[in-house]
Amino acid sequence: MSKSLPYSMKDVHYDNAKFRQRSVSQLISQALLTGNGKRDYLKCSTGKFLLLLLIGGLAYLVLAKKGDVDPVSDGIAKNDGSTEGENLMIHGSDKFRRLWRKPPGLPPRLSPDEIISRNRSIQESMKREEPEWVARQQKVKDAFIHAWSGYKEYAMGYDELMPLSHRGVDGLGGLGATIIDALDTAMIMEADEVVYEAGSWIEKHLPERIEGKGQVNLFETTIRVLGGLLSAYHLSSGDQGRIPEHKGPEPSIYLENAKNLADRLLTAFTSSPSDIPYSDVVLHDKSAHPAPDGLSSTAEVATVQLEFNYLSYLTGDAKYSVEAMKVLQHIKTLPKVEGLVPIYISPQSGDFSGDNIRLGSRGDSYYEYLIKVWLQQKGTNFSYLYDMYVEAIKGVRHLLVRKSVPNGLLFVGELPYGREGGFSPKMDHLVCFLPGTLALGATKGLTKERAMRENLLTFEDMENLKLAEDLAKTCVEIYSVTSTGLAPEIAYFNIEGNSEGGPDGGNKSLKYLHDIIIKPADRHNLLRPETVESLFVLYRITGDSKYREWGWQIFEAFEKYTKIDSGGFTSLDDVTIIPPRRRDKMETFFLGETLKYLYLLFSNSTTIPLDEYVFNTEAHPIPIISRSQ
């Protein structure tokens, strides 16, 4: 631009803030009315005409520049991929003016006064808003205390509470899974009494349980018990945690139990003839064996790496990480369908079994851990995990994402018989982890604003972030479409040319009533966390308060229909009728994940920040290992 202006404009500064502060008359005076030639120009009519022409031209350039800068400087036309921002950026459809635009991805440049004004506005808005969210956060903490009180009263030491029967049940190997799953939630919420009670039970009873119990599932025990112990160790200051005023035993108790458990779980890896571990371990004799059908699920074998990597980091013993990472290194070598993988894999041969491809049960957390393990170990030689993640998400977009009819909800379906076997418009609630994973993969845990300011987002990242937002909306609509406002375990979608037909969710007033089908066998709700997990991640990354509002609606529905007066919360048999039929089971993940993510959704961004932690698939926060270590 400077080459087309008179030479005397060389002293004009093009910093946006300073440029706007100069008046038109000042610029004209500097450009034209300097030096000895000014009197000669004014003596003839031609000179006067040229002067007026030049003044008009300069005025147009100044005003055009001002028109370009102001919307951006005022924070209106940010390059965030939105339609509004795009329309502002090409306002007037003037090709010449578009050549003057800043390249995509550069941050808006604000004057000091504008920065102060904007920050003051944000702070005032937060002051008005924060008391409401603090109160709602307290409601979630109250619900956690109520859930724990029922468990403590009727099921202490058992894996899970049956809140209607007022008794406990062991369905996860008898290691007191609810206690360990709930512990770091209590630490984050500063529920000191629960921390003390849970920690004291672990110190007194868990060692003998680990040494004396029989068969446990490698995956479930790793994500719930091992992950819970490691997170509790970190948060109680064992590894420079964020909650120094911990209650309960010394942090070393948690690490000692974690190591004892992991040494037994390792036999699932070392007993297998391939790099794929067996599914089940017998704790008391340190033996392992495959499932009855001989297969392991892909999600299970590929969802233990965060925990074993962190244990190696803490202990200095590489054996845990080495065995766990062999799985992902092996899967890297196997053939895939545009990055997508079948849901079963054989420990005997090391090969995938069958053609069923889905992001629901037995497939889900494989994709989640590709990006999370890479984030945990970023800066190491695990870059292949990021490449696998990128390829897989492209495959999801191409093969699994469709739109419903008549209203165009985006959803993720399945290929039960592989690429050539036809598409199924079935979507498990478990798939609602994906919006959060997509958002995390796009910004790497940074806020969208910061990632854009530092020019870190590619076009593909922006596409994935938009897909995350669209899928999160679909997940919320699966809640809204039911009479109770709670999601079923599985939903089907009507699609063009393949209308499933079938019963709706019961909420006759909802726009998407005819897009979503809920079959009788799929109407149960297990208090699952996946949707609120994605709402939490998306709120942290985008700052859009709608995710908080959606989360609050879901929490209120849990309170209304699943809370048991005598203590605890219960899963439901049918979310489409009121009153819903109840199942008499409080899953461990309701305390370990669902309530934790709701609490964090209503907290500020400094509580377990996403650029410092990754959450394992059971919502236990694991610190990101420093690149320099």
Buried (B, 14 or more C-beta within 10 A) or exposed (E): EEEEBEEEBEEBEEEBBEBBEEEBEEBBEBBBBEEEEEEEBEEEEEBEEEBEEBBEEBBEBBEBBBEBBEBBBEEEBBBBBEEEBEEBBEEEEEEEBEEEBBEEBEBBBBBEEBEEEEEEEEEEEEEEEEEEBEEBBEBBBEBBBBBBBBBBBBBBBBBBBBBBEBEBBBEBBBBBBBBBBBBBBBBBBEBBEBBBBBBBBBBEBBBEBBEEBEBBBBBBBBBBBBBBBBBBBBBBBBBEBBBEEBBBBBBEBBBBBBBBBBBBBBBBBEBBEBBBBBBBBBBEEBBBBBBEEBBBBBBBBBBBBBBBBBBBBBBEBEBBBBBBBBBBEBBEEEEBBBBBBBBBBBBBEBBBBEBBBBBBBBBBBBBBBBBBBBBBBBEEEBEEBBEBBBBBBBBBBEBBBBBBBEBEBBBBBBBBBBBEEEBBBBBBBBBBBBBBBBBBBBBBBBBBBEBBBEEBBEEBBBBBBBBBBBBBBBBBBBBBBBBBBBBBBBBBBBBEEEEBEEEBBBBEEBEBBBBBBBBEEBBBBBBBBBBBBBBBBBBBBBBBEBBBEBBBEBBEBBBEBBBBEEBBBBBBBBBBBEEBEBBBBBBBBBBBBBBBBBBBBBBEBEBBBBBEBBBBBBBBBBBBBEEEE
